[in-house]
Amino acid sequence: VCYAMIAYQTAYLKAHFPVEFSAALIRSVEEDTDTQSFYISEIQNKGISVLPPDANESFNHVAALGNTIRLWFFSAKGMGEDIGETIQQERQKNWPFQSLEDFLKRCDRVINKKSLESLIKAGALDGFWDRKMLLENIQVMIDWSKNISNADFWLFWPVGLDTTIQLKAIDEPSTPMERLMMEQDVLKSFLSGNPLDGFYLHIKKGS
């Protein structure tokens, strides 16, 4: 009887609250990236959009936002809970991050090469710059953040220091396929698209 009640309740939630149910399903395996990847794929096949982590949108855990599911910072490889918690609390206590400089300055205590690389590849910083551009400038970003933190301030402004980060230019921005491979690397899932996008009709004809 107990199992029957649980099955009935679960089926009801899955049928009437599919987005919330799917978000809860992903959260239940948040420390198992292989199972998480499987669930994300199944959820996408049902037409529910699963969005990558975002510095101004994500929480430390997965969340159902409207008709979409927004992944959390902890879902990316190399991201500890303290990093996501710091980003979330800083945004909630003050205001959304206005720029890359604003993000680096306010989250400098959890910024390092590993966490930056994971955030970039997962797409969490897409609102600021192109992923390939950011990856090529990780050390520039780290050095800038350290310089800002250690600068002497006069009237709340760093003396002799450029407060705008100067990123080195790249030949061309990241391609859709490169972004998908980055997502696969840190999330074990494709979120911004699928490598087979555009081939569905050809595959269908051949089957």
WOLINDA-V359326 format. One record per helix or strand of 2 or more residues. SS is the DSSP state (H for helix, E for strand). FROM is the first residue (numbers start at 0). LEN is the number of residues. If there is no record, write none. Layout:
<<SS	FROM	LEN> <SS	FROM	LEN>>
This chain:
<<H	1	15> <H	17	10> <H	32	13> <E	48	3> <E	62	3> <E	67	3> <H	72	3> <H	80	13> <H	99	7> <H	107	3> <H	112	10> <H	130	6> <H	137	13> <E	152	2> <E	156	2> <H	175	12> <H	199	7>>
